[in-house]
Amino acid sequence: MSDLGVWCVMPTISVFVLAMITKKTTLSLVIGCLFASVLLSGPRFGAKFVEAIYGVMRSDLWIWIILVCGFFGSLVFLFEKSGGIYGFDKLLSRICRSRRSTLVTTWVLGLMLFVDDWLSILTNGNAMKRMADKHGVPREMLAYTCNTLASSACVLVPISTWGVFMMSQLVSSGIADSGDGMSMYFSAMKYMIYPMVALVFSLLYGMGILPVFGPMKKAFKRVETEADEKETGTDESVTEKQEDKKVSSPLNFIIPIITLIIVSVATGEILYGALVALILCGIMYLPQRLMKVNEYLDGIVKGFGSMLPVFFIMTAAFMLRDLNDMMDMPDYVIGKVSDGVPAWILPAVAYTIVFLMGLTAANFWGICAIAFPVIIPIAQAIGGDLLLSAGAIISATASSSQMCFYGSEAALTCQTTEIDNAQYFRSAGALMIPQVIITVIIFLVLGYVVT
């Protein structure tokens, strides 16, 4: 057990501060990990740092993440090389005729891809980013919409990876009996406030009913300026590049994606879906002579390698997570804040604690799994509503996964939409702050009414 006290939160705080100053996410994470290693081992911090690297790379979860991300990178490369993604763009162009329709289409597509948040981010982002560029939607806004829809839709549709995990937490914490996880999850859904608020806000932003502000507003102005420059002929290279793109049937994109979704749902494993989709790409593209065998195999390797920035960020984030656990940071913060909380305030406090812990630790499901066995007994002891408390924990998990700029979801979103992680945090994070504040207020009202 660590006795670092308040010092256990300092490495994570340093990551946020450095990322905002340097705008370099991986460097900030590495420095945060070194700071934590110093706190844990003093002069032998180098050995602790290397130990953390080995610990992460031995993890089955880390290996799974590398494979899934890498194979998705391979798929994206093949979609572009075959021209299937550009054929799909032509199909989308019949629907996406303006900035508003592009963002609304992104919103609807994200809602439909409720099976898994990673699948939603990678599919939606790659499908829509060319339409976003065409109609003056900043990549930052596309990233915000894709990531918001990903976990929000997964939470509100129980037949998803998020739904299955959260049902297991309801059962393990004693809220639901074994076999009643699904029915209890449906009962708790009315208290999953943040996903509902986020879905509404993202739609209102997309439709232009709510104005964007802060760094996101600057991003829109930047895109408008770039569009004006193109119209005056100062950037003719973009048009030339677009004309050089190979365009093939949209089915070369649609069929592998649908296959990926079906296999992932049927097997419960997105890795199997990605592998089958990769094989299907070869079966479809080679007979059409869209590429040669060596181009197909090279495409798999090059696409896998294109995800290298994501691998570095995720590895460093996992290291910080493990080092935080060694310092007992999650237990320290939850224990300090949850003592002596009145029953009606508990849902708002639970949401705030779990949100901040997930945001700082980049370990969303892990923090959720820690929070359930701590917060639910507190709710039972003080006469709080268990489903309301569960809804607060689940809401916090979803919101922290969307805002944490070095978490896996944000890393994938930034890689897909081709923006910097710190840039994402400044622009998309600003739009999420009102959603978080409204969620806290609603939980305060519900705590007063329901308890």
Secondary structure, 3 states (H helix, E strand, C coil): CCCCHHHHHHHHHHHHHHHHHHCCHHHHHHHHHHHHHHHHHHHHHHHHHHHHHHHHHCCHHHHHHHHHHHHHHHHHHHHHHHCHHHHHHHHHCCCCCCHHHHHHHHHHHHHHCCCCHHHHHHHHHHHHHHHHHHCCCCHHHHHHHHHHHHHHHHHHCCCCHHHHHHHHHHHHCCCCCCCCHHHHHHHHHHHCHHHHHHHHHHHHHHHCCCCCCHHHHHHHHHHHHHHHHHHCCCCHHHHHHHHHCCCCCCHHHHHHHHHHHHHHHHHCCHHHHHHHHHHHHHHHHCCCCCCCHHHHHHHHHHHHHCCHHHHHHHHHHHHHHHHHHHCCHHHHHHHHHHCCCCCCCHHHHHHHHHHHHHHHHCCHHHHHHHHHHHHHHHHHHHCCCHHHHHHHHHHHHHHHHHHCCCCHHHHHHHHHHCCCHHHHHHHHHHHHHHHHHHHHHHHHHHHHHHC
